[in-house]
């Protein structure tokens, strides 16, 4: 009833001040009208349980392309050579690692085909990451799973948990270096690319960096990503070709790409 009365009053004062020629005769009355409308909008928002001054919040796990483009100026770019240094760096895989990767495919390929999400993560993705071994106690670096993270401005908040991040810090994340975003089919918001990009944007802003790397996984397929910050809240990004982790040559390439990231992080720490 109160809400209805507020709306009736709102319509009344609007008609009152918009009578032909009335509001043009008094600048004071026009300002008063604007003030009353603003106050009424606040009252209506409160009655509806809304707060017009509340900063909108977006979750990493639910953000979509449309929301990402509303918050940032961001574009995908094509560059045939931007991944050359990363993907073509000479890294030798010894026979024991190749046996490990071959067995990993043989034991878990059915999980990839059926997309048992948590099983795929536990039995297929985590063993691969453990083989890379991002836990470096002497450097205070390790991988974090389901890490809470946030980035807040005066216009919006990005928050949520990230699937996996290699970060400085043993007990808590202090400086995120590399992200992996997984795809979960049962969720309404399924596209991992904008989710990963939101996480990468958070990291470059928090770290004040120009470039950052990441990857996202859909089933057994991996894509690697490079995000470049051009200026505040303006970015461009590059997406690699697809790597099918159920094929041994592709899985070996994924392994090399991850090992390159580990070595790059170590080099960054040593020069900082």
SEBA-438517 format. One record per residue: residue in one letter; x, y, z of N, C-alpha, C in turn. Coordinates in steps of 0.05 Angstrom, whole numbers, padded with zeros to 5 digits, always signed. Last residue first. Example, Ala and Ser with C-alpha at 12.3 -4.5 7.8 and 13.67 -1.06 7.14 Angstrom:
// residues 2
s+00257-00045+00142+00273-00021+00143+00258+00001+00157/a+00264-00114+00156+00246-00090+00156+00264-00066+00156/
This chain:
// residues 272
x+01266-00199-00196+01251-00178-00182+01265-00168-00157/x+01293-00240-00218+01300-00214-00228+01285-00191-00214/x+01270-00285-00194+01299-00281-00191+01307-00253-00200/x+01217-00282-00211+01223-00279-00183+01253-00272-00179/x+01222-00291-00266+01210-00265-00257+01218-00260-00228/x+01241-00343-00266+01258-00322-00277+01248-00294-00267/x+01196-00370-00246+01221-00371-00231+01240-00348-00240/x+01161-00360-00288+01155-00349-00262+01180-00348-00245/x+01186-00390-00328+01183-00361-00332+01177-00347-00305/x+01181-00441-00309+01207-00430-00312+01206-00399-00315/x+01124-00446-00313+01138-00449-00287+01166-00436-00288/x+01116-00439-00368+01105-00420-00349+01119-00422-00322/x+01142-00485-00387+01152-00459-00394+01142-00438-00375/x+01107-00523-00367+01134-00523-00357+01148-00496-00363/x+01063-00513-00400+01061-00509-00371+01088-00507-00358/x+01084-00528-00449+01074-00501-00446+01072-00494-00416/x+01096-00582-00441+01117-00563-00446+01109-00535-00441/x+01042-00602-00434+01062-00605-00413+01085-00585-00416/x+01022-00591-00485+01010-00578-00461+01030-00579-00438/x+01054-00625-00515+01056-00596-00519+01044-00581-00496/x+01036-00674-00495+01064-00667-00492+01068-00637-00495/x+00984-00671-00514+00989-00671-00486+01018-00665-00479/x+00994-00674-00569+00982-00650-00558+00987-00649-00528/x+01015-00726-00572+01031-00703-00581+01020-00677-00570/x+00972-00757-00552+00997-00756-00538+01014-00732-00546/x+00907-00735-00542+00926-00743-00562+00954-00738-00550/x+00875-00714-00503+00873-00743-00506+00892-00754-00528/x+00879-00659-00505+00896-00673-00485+00893-00704-00487/x+00886-00620-00559+00869-00642-00550+00886-00660-00531/x+00888-00552-00563+00905-00575-00557+00887-00597-00546/x+00874-00500-00609+00865-00520-00590+00885-00543-00588/x+00913-00440-00612+00899-00462-00624+00891-00482-00603/x+00904-00385-00565+00919-00404-00581+00901-00423-00596/x+00884-00318-00565+00877-00345-00558+00892-00364-00577/x+00896-00255-00536+00902-00274-00558+00896-00302-00548/x+00869-00189-00522+00878-00216-00515+00880-00234-00539/x+00873-00123-00495+00870-00141-00517+00880-00168-00509/x+00841-00071-00456+00857-00095-00460+00853-00107-00487/x+00829-00023-00408+00830-00027-00437+00850-00049-00443/x+00835-00009-00356+00809-00021-00364+00806-00022-00395/x+00888+00032-00369+00869+00024-00348+00842+00016-00361/x+00917+00003-00429+00915+00025-00409+00894+00016-00389/x+00930-00049-00445+00938-00026-00461+00937+00000-00445/x+00950-00112-00425+00937-00087-00416+00948-00063-00432/x+00939-00173-00454+00956-00150-00453+00940-00126-00444/x+00938-00243-00444+00923-00217-00441+00944-00195-00439/x+00939-00303-00476+00956-00281-00468+00938-00256-00467/x+00921-00371-00467+00913-00344-00471+00934-00325-00461/x+00907-00437-00493+00924-00418-00477+00918-00390-00486/x+00860-00488-00487+00868-00464-00502+00885-00447-00483/x+00847-00558-00489+00860-00535-00476+00864-00513-00496/x+00799-00609-00481+00812-00590-00498+00823-00565-00483/x+00768-00644-00454+00796-00651-00456+00812-00631-00472/x+00726-00596-00429+00729-00624-00432+00758-00632-00432/x+00761-00541-00437+00733-00550-00443+00735-00580-00449/x+00800-00496-00402+00796-00524-00410+00767-00529-00415/x+00847-00442-00410+00821-00453-00402+00816-00480-00415/x+00902-00405-00383+00891-00426-00400+00863-00433-00391/x+00948-00348-00385+00928-00366-00372+00920-00388-00391/x+00991-00292-00371+00983-00316-00386+00963-00332-00370/x+00999-00221-00380+00995-00244-00363+00985-00267-00380/x+01028-00155-00383+01021-00181-00395+01016-00202-00374/x+01034-00112-00348+01025-00107-00376+01015-00133-00389/x+01015-00102-00279+01030-00115-00300+01018-00107-00327/x+00996-00093-00226+01006-00071-00243+01024-00082-00265/x+00971-00131-00196+01000-00133-00198+01013-00109-00213/x+00917-00117-00203+00928-00119-00176+00959-00119-00176/x+00914-00118-00259+00908-00093-00244+00920-00094-00216/x+00927-00170-00272+00944-00148-00282+00939-00122-00268/x+00886-00197-00242+00914-00201-00236+00931-00178-00247/x+00838-00181-00267+00842-00176-00239+00872-00177-00232/x+00847-00202-00318+00845-00173-00314+00850-00166-00285/x+00845-00256-00306+00870-00245-00316+00870-00214-00313/x+00791-00261-00292+00812-00267-00272+00838-00255-00280/x+00766-00247-00340+00761-00231-00316+00782-00236-00294/x+00785-00289-00372+00793-00262-00378+00789-00244-00354/x+00758-00334-00349+00788-00332-00347+00797-00303-00352/x+00706-00319-00364+00713-00323-00335+00743-00321-00331/x+00707-00318-00419+00704-00293-00405+00710-00295-00375/x+00719-00377-00424+00737-00356-00434+00732-00329-00420/x+00682-00415-00408+00704-00409-00390+00721-00385-00399/x+00613-00416-00408+00636-00408-00424+00660-00400-00406/x+00569-00428-00374+00588-00448-00381+00614-00439-00395/x+00523-00419-00329+00543-00402-00343+00567-00420-00349/x+00498-00462-00307+00483-00446-00327+00503-00429-00343/x+00535-00523-00300+00529-00496-00292+00515-00481-00315/x+00550-00572-00320+00525-00571-00306+00517-00543-00298/x+00601-00568-00344+00577-00569-00361+00551-00565-00346/x+00653-00528-00332+00635-00546-00318+00608-00546-00332/x+00721-00518-00347+00693-00517-00357+00676-00537-00341/x+00771-00481-00312+00759-00505-00322+00730-00501-00330/x+00826-00440-00319+00798-00440-00315+00786-00466-00328/x+00886-00423-00291+00873-00444-00308+00843-00444-00300/x+00935-00371-00289+00909-00382-00283+00901-00404-00302/x+00992-00342-00259+00981-00358-00281+00956-00372-00272/x+01004-00308-00215+01020-00307-00240+01006-00321-00263/x+00986-00268-00159+00979-00289-00178+00994-00285-00205/x+01012-00257-00099+01016-00246-00126+01010-00268-00147/x+00992-00282-00053+01001-00254-00052+01004-00241-00079/x+00952-00329-00021+00961-00318-00046+00968-00289-00043/x+00979-00362+00037+00958-00345+00025+00970-00333-00001/x+01020-00397+00046+00996-00400+00062+00973-00383+00051/x+01057-00383+00006+01053-00411+00014+01027-00416+00029/x+01067-00340-00049+01055-00345-00023+01051-00374-00018/x+01049-00328-00116+01068-00325-00095+01054-00327-00068/x+01013-00378-00154+01016-00352-00141+01039-00352-00121/x+00973-00405-00201+01000-00406-00190+01006-00379-00179/x+00906-00426-00193+00924-00404-00199+00952-00410-00186/x+00843-00451-00209+00871-00457-00203+00888-00433-00211/x+00790-00428-00205+00795-00457-00204+00823-00464-00196/x+00772-00377-00160+00785-00385-00185+00792-00414-00183/x+00713-00348-00133+00736-00367-00130+00746-00375-00157/x+00697-00278-00128+00691-00306-00130+00715-00324-00125/x+00689-00214-00161+00698-00232-00140+00689-00260-00145/x+00690-00147-00178+00694-00174-00189+00703-00192-00165/x+00650-00090-00174+00666-00109-00159+00667-00136-00174/x+00648-00021-00197+00640-00049-00197+00659-00066-00179/x+00663+00031-00186+00640+00027-00204+00631-00002-00204/x+00707+00036-00157+00684+00052-00147+00660+00047-00164/x+00729-00032-00155+00733-00005-00162+00709+00011-00151/x+00761-00093-00136+00740-00073-00131+00748-00046-00141/x+00769-00160-00141+00780-00135-00151+00757-00115-00150/x+00786-00222-00108+00768-00200-00115+00783-00176-00125/x+00783-00292-00092+00798-00269-00102+00777-00247-00109/x+00795-00357-00065+00778-00333-00065+00795-00309-00075/x+00812-00414-00103+00823-00391-00088+00803-00368-00088/x+00813-00469-00120+00789-00456-00109+00797-00432-00091/x+00882-00482-00108+00856-00490-00119+00833-00476-00104/x+00945-00457-00123+00922-00455-00105+00897-00464-00120/x+01014-00475-00127+00987-00473-00139+00965-00473-00119/x+01067-00432-00102+01052-00457-00104+01026-00453-00119/x+01126-00405-00075+01108-00406-00097+01093-00433-00096/x+01174-00395-00045+01147-00388-00035+01127-00384-00058/x+01221-00416-00059+01214-00391-00073+01187-00380-00063/x+01221-00461-00028+01243-00442-00024+01238-00415-00038/x+01176-00489-00048+01176-00477-00021+01197-00456-00017/x+01140-00495-00099+01168-00487-00095+01171-00473-00069/x+01096-00528-00135+01102-00523-00107+01132-00519-00103/x+01087-00544-00187+01088-00515-00182+01093-00508-00152/x+01096-00594-00221+01105-00588-00194+01109-00557-00190/x+01083-00625-00264+01098-00600-00269+01110-00591-00243/x+01055-00664-00237+01079-00672-00251+01096-00647-00258/x+01011-00635-00219+01031-00645-00200+01057-00653-00213/x+00985-00628-00268+00997-00604-00254+01017-00612-00233/x+00970-00681-00277+00987-00667-00296+01001-00643-00283/x+00937-00692-00232+00963-00706-00236+00981-00693-00256/x+00895-00653-00245+00913-00649-00222+00938-00666-00224/x+00871-00676-00292+00884-00649-00292+00903-00646-00269/x+00855-00730-00277+00869-00723-00302+00884-00697-00301/x+00830-00738-00228+00846-00760-00239+00862-00752-00264/x+00805-00689-00215+00821-00703-00196+00840-00723-00208/x+00778-00673-00263+00796-00655-00249+00816-00671-00231/x+00746-00718-00274+00766-00709-00294+00787-00691-00281/x+00714-00717-00228+00732-00739-00233+00754-00732-00252/x+00686-00670-00237+00704-00671-00214+00724-00695-00217/x+00660-00686-00288+00675-00661-00284+00695-00664-00261/x+00659-00729-00336+00654-00730-00307+00672-00708-00295/x+00659-00734-00394+00659-00708-00380+00649-00710-00351/x+00666-00777-00427+00640-00775-00412+00637-00748-00397/x+00716-00766-00447+00694-00771-00466+00667-00768-00452/x+00746-00763-00400+00745-00740-00418+00720-00742-00436/x+00741-00814-00380+00731-00792-00365+00727-00767-00382/x+00768-00844-00418+00739-00848-00416+00726-00825-00400/x+00821-00831-00409+00808-00821-00433+00778-00823-00431/x+00851-00850-00366+00830-00830-00361+00815-00820-00385/x+00891-00886-00380+00875-00892-00356+00850-00874-00354/x+00915-00864-00426+00903-00891-00427+00884-00896-00403/x+00934-00815-00407+00913-00816-00427+00899-00843-00426/x+00972-00833-00370+00951-00815-00361+00928-00815-00381/x+01007-00861-00402+00991-00876-00383+00967-00859-00373/x+01031-00818-00429+01017-00839-00444+00998-00855-00426/x+01054-00790-00386+01033-00778-00402+01017-00798-00418/x+01093-00828-00368+01072-00818-00350+01049-00806-00366/x+01124-00833-00414+01110-00856-00404+01087-00847-00386/x+01145-00781-00414+01129-00790-00437+01112-00815-00429/x+01175-00782-00367+01152-00764-00369+01134-00773-00392/x+01214-00820-00382+01196-00825-00359+01171-00808-00359/x+01241-00796-00425+01224-00819-00430+01205-00825-00407/x+01237-00723-00422+01251-00749-00420+01231-00772-00422/x+01231-00671-00465+01215-00688-00447+01229-00715-00446/x+01261-00607-00471+01262-00636-00475+01246-00651-00455/x+01245-00548-00500+01243-00563-00475+01242-00593-00482/x+01254-00491-00533+01264-00518-00533+01264-00531-00505/x+01193-00457-00548+01217-00458-00531+01227-00486-00529/x+01146-00453-00575+01169-00464-00590+01195-00464-00573/x+01109-00428-00543+01104-00456-00552+01128-00469-00565/x+01133-00377-00530+01121-00395-00510+01120-00424-00519/x+01148-00355-00578+01168-00358-00557+01158-00378-00536/x+01097-00357-00606+01121-00371-00616+01141-00376-00593/x+01051-00330-00597+01055-00353-00580+01082-00367-00587/x+01051-00290-00635+01053-00282-00607+01058-00305-00588/x+01044-00301-00689+01071-00306-00677+01072-00300-00647/x+00995-00288-00710+01006-00314-00716+01031-00321-00700/x+00945-00257-00679+00974-00254-00684+00986-00282-00686/x+00885-00223-00668+00898-00245-00682+00928-00238-00686/x+00849-00205-00609+00866-00199-00632+00878-00224-00643/x+00790-00186-00575+00808-00208-00584+00823-00200-00609/x+00784-00132-00531+00781-00143-00557+00800-00167-00561/x+00753-00087-00485+00769-00111-00489+00763-00124-00516/x+00739-00044-00438+00743-00043-00467+00763-00066-00474/x+00693-00067-00387+00720-00062-00398+00719-00058-00428/x+00639-00074-00374+00658-00065-00354+00684-00055-00365/x+00616-00093-00420+00604-00070-00407+00623-00058-00387/x+00646-00138-00431+00649-00115-00449+00635-00090-00438/x+00627-00170-00390+00655-00164-00391+00660-00139-00408/x+00574-00177-00404+00580-00162-00379+00609-00153-00380/x+00579-00206-00452+00565-00180-00451+00572-00164-00427/x+00607-00252-00435+00619-00233-00453+00606-00206-00452/x+00595-00263-00364+00592-00269-00392+00605-00247-00409/x+00607-00293-00301+00609-00270-00318+00608-00279-00347/x+00607-00334-00264+00582-00328-00278+00584-00306-00299/x+00655-00338-00238+00643-00363-00248+00618-00358-00265/x+00665-00286-00219+00681-00298-00240+00667-00321-00254/x+00609-00243-00209+00624-00267-00201+00640-00278-00224/x+00600-00175-00196+00600-00196-00216+00618-00219-00206/x+00561-00124-00168+00581-00145-00163+00578-00167-00185/x+00551-00053-00165+00544-00079-00177+00568-00099-00174/x+00544-00017-00105+00562-00023-00128+00555-00050-00139/x+00487+00019-00087+00502-00006-00084+00519-00011-00109/x+00453+00060-00092+00481+00067-00089+00499+00042-00086/x+00403+00039-00094+00413+00050-00119+00443+00058-00117/x+00382-00018-00069+00398+00004-00060+00412+00015-00085/x+00318-00050-00057+00341-00044-00074+00356-00020-00062/x+00268-00062-00036+00291-00077-00026+00317-00072-00043/x+00228-00030-00051+00231-00055-00067+00255-00071-00057/x+00236+00012-00016+00212-00004-00013+00214-00031-00028/x+00283+00032-00039+00284+00021-00012+00260+00003-00007/x+00263+00051-00088+00284+00031-00088+00285+00017-00060/x+00228+00091-00069+00217+00068-00084+00237+00045-00084/x+00264+00126-00046+00244+00114-00030+00233+00089-00043/x+00294+00141-00092+00307+00128-00069+00287+00113-00052/x+00254+00166-00120+00267+00143-00132+00281+00127-00110/x+00243+00210-00087+00223+00190-00091+00235+00164-00102/x+00290+00239-00093+00283+00228-00067+00263+00206-00069/x+00286+00252-00148+00309+00237-00139+00303+00224-00112/x+00239+00283-00147+00240+00258-00162+00262+00241-00153/x+00256+00326-00116+00235+00309-00106+00234+00282-00121/x+00295+00349-00150+00303+00339-00124+00282+00320-00113/x+00265+00363-00194+00286+00344-00197+00295+00332-00171/x+00231+00402-00169+00220+00378-00181+00241+00356-00184/x+00269+00440-00157+00255+00427-00135+00242+00401-00144/x+00284+00456-00207+00304+00443-00190+00291+00428-00167/x+00234+00479-00222+00246+00456-00237+00266+00441-00221/x+00229+00521-00187+00210+00499-00185+00221+00474-00200/x+00272+00552-00204+00272+00542-00177+00253+00518-00174/x+00256+00568-00253+00279+00551-00252+00280+00538-00224/x+00194+00579-00278+00209+00580-00252+00231+00559-00252/x+00169+00573-00325+00167+00599-00312+00184+00601-00287/x+00172+00523-00342+00189+00542-00356+00189+00569-00342/x+00133+00496-00315+00160+00493-00305+00179+00512-00318/x+00087+00514-00346+00090+00519-00317+00119+00518-00309/x+00077+00502-00399+00088+00528-00393+00095+00532-00364/x+00032+00453-00382+00042+00469-00404+00052+00496-00395/x+00056+00415-00328+00033+00429-00341+00045+00449-00361/x+00096+00391-00300+00098+00390-00329+00073+00401-00343/x+00084+00394-00247+00106+00411-00257+00109+00410-00287/x+00041+00358-00244+00039+00385-00233+00059+00403-00246/x+00059+00310-00262+00039+00324-00277+00038+00353-00269/x+00096+00299-00220+00106+00301-00247+00086+00316-00265/x+00063+00297-00176+00081+00320-00178+00093+00323-00206/x+00035+00249-00191+00021+00275-00186+00040+00298-00189/x+00071+00208-00194+00057+00216-00218+00044+00243-00215/x+00086+00207-00139+00106+00212-00160+00093+00222-00185/x+00038+00191-00116+00049+00218-00110+00070+00226-00131/x+00035+00139-00136+00014+00158-00142+00024+00187-00138/x+00081+00117-00113+00079+00119-00142+00057+00139-00150/x+00066+00119-00059+00090+00134-00068+00089+00137-00098/x+00023+00085-00058+00019+00113-00052+00042+00130-00061/x+00048+00035-00068+00028+00046-00087+00024+00076-00083/x+00079+00030-00021+00092+00031-00047+00073+00043-00068/x+00038+00025+00016+00056+00048+00018+00070+00052-00009/x+00017-00024+00000+00000+00000+00000+00017+00025+00000/
